[in-house]
């Protein structure tokens, strides 16, 4: 019975740690995505979209490697990315992101003064994540440039591991997300959705 | 059932049991639940205090609004039922006294808690309610445990038991009253009897258990006479106290003498006692009703030019010769008597160490008391020695022993226990400056309040400044004339937390203006954004008469610079406000002459330091507390061990607003997304805005780092302060 109680408590702890990292999952992993407020869901053929829609990396023609740094609200981001098309109508991407935000001032309540006071100590936040993305065409209707509509569906998946630390606390999490893109071409024009 | 599934069910059941166990352990502490309710309900950060070893809050400060149309008793009842007891059929309140506080305009309500109509002895509480029916303060011991209120012991039996216990045949018994005794320990149903005895004076309260007949508690409620002054005739200062000649209590005064050398000092002691009773509510110098013992030396064959408080009693010498001048008996100066009496107050309140700065502060506070009792001039002891007097707080240099009135002249010495009677002149001067601004009684309230509430045994001159500022803010509010007067007075005598700022002209920037001013314009204003200190360069002053002046002031800090005119280019330094308006007034008999404001030297370096010193910024001291926010309680920096910082989902944006302004707080996450926004037009003072750590949609915020921006605008200037916030759940 004691073992079961311990197991139960551990189970709760794991859930709690994973939920801590959930916010970091939503962090835009590149400057363009951040700058567009994440409005790159239906963009494809670019290597900077997997954090929003993993299917978006489909369509790149060459291998890409990039190092990007940017800053939002006093938080410094550094992103390393590598993307490459594969031979069976698919694309794979590997990215890492590090974020750091320092200089928060620790405060506590002083009952004597009835107000909050600084302790003189500072703390910071650091996050690191690694991500593997994969996108592949899962359905395609091609009219071979004849009159009609070309239609293609892209599926994508991310597997992401993140770890964060804030003050004296540290948490880690693992997540999987999926996405899809539908590409509709009519007379050579593409409509995405 | 499959054993595999039965194991799962058992594990799930165990999880449920675990959760139940956790829940019970958390909510079983009813005080925690009450505290959480109070914190959530108050629209300002609630401050909750506990008595030692008690789990029910004893004191609550916050802002709990109720229906404005409700009667006071309804508000009291609703508050108590909302937070302290759920069963309205069991507990209730009965108001027995109420009055309106002239200072805050709040109604002070005193009420008795009852249990099924039976009064609970030990649960009388006080509550402050605003005129808008918001509860802002509550204090008292609340009984939340209910018991059966049907007695099984008759009141007659209880009366017999009490009389038997007191064992005085001639006692007179008032009717027993059924009472829940909750003064200490668990509540017990008792019969409350009052036995008045005539053989020896007594008014005995008895609490007899209404079931078992045991004596639960008893005490004699005859109040002791609080005012008790004993004056002795002493032959010298070595054989104290001497012979008792006057014994004064509230009821009677026994005088064994008609000698005015004895009756006058006694009268002054009585007058001083009454003053502190009437103006500060003090029950004798220790506020505990201590007997005031005074010895008067009437031996005319000896010179003794001194008066003292020796830790137990006062002693007044018979005077004599001092520096060739005759000194009258010291007990015949009201301010000297008050001075010594105040040493006793100091000993029993702040306990200022009689050494160096703390000793000089001790001396000065006593001089302040002397002025309070004898406010007709700024001198101390002038009835015993005048021209020069023993002390002169307006002009400390003019006393018989000249004292400094500025820190530049502070005397570092080992004589006079570190110069306590010398350097006290500096603090004395501050009292003069403050009292000149806001009146002697008002200044006295600030100084004595600081002594009793803020000073400690090692408070020095700068600590006195801090304590007096707190005291002034308590009584008159931040940036009130009293607050400013204290600050200016201590600035004037050089008691600041830093060396005076020198304007570093070499590192200052010059903003050319070349503005020709005609004195008939009376005044000229100019705004310099970003400046922390300004040096105004004036040219062509040849037409300004020697008695004319140029008055440079800033709006906030009431620090004016008044200078005489000159015949050549000159510069004047003003402590300026960041981005505020500098006003130049011309005080001249020549109504039509010109001079030139050449321009401004200004510096923006070290803005933080400048803000701290001058408090000129529109907003300062922005911080978020607690930071990082943790769901688990944390220990506070100061206070008793075990006191918790917080236990509920709430953080506070705290900032010092120095002028009325529109304030907006924004909270962003690390992705730059706006999480929360709140705006309000605020009055000056220390502001504490609570936030329940939820976003605009009411959703709980996730762990991580956030940043808060505080935007403050008042039409003339704008400031944005930023702080980071960590959240950990």
Interface residues (C-beta under 8 A of the other chain):
Chain A: X1 X4 X5 X7 X8 X9 X11 X19 X20 X22 X23 X24 X26 X27 X28 X34 X72 X73 X74 X75 X99 X101 X103 X104 X105 X106 X107 X108 X109 X110 X111 X112 X113 X114 X115 X116 X117 X118 X119 X123 X124 X125 X164 X166 X167 X169 X171
Chain B: X10 X11 X14 X15 X18 X47 X49 X623 X624 X625 X626 X627 X628 X634 X635 X636 X637 X638 X639 X643 X645 X646 X652 X654 X668 X669 X670 X671 X672 X686 X688 X702 X703 X704 X705 X707 X722 X723 X724 X725 X726 X728
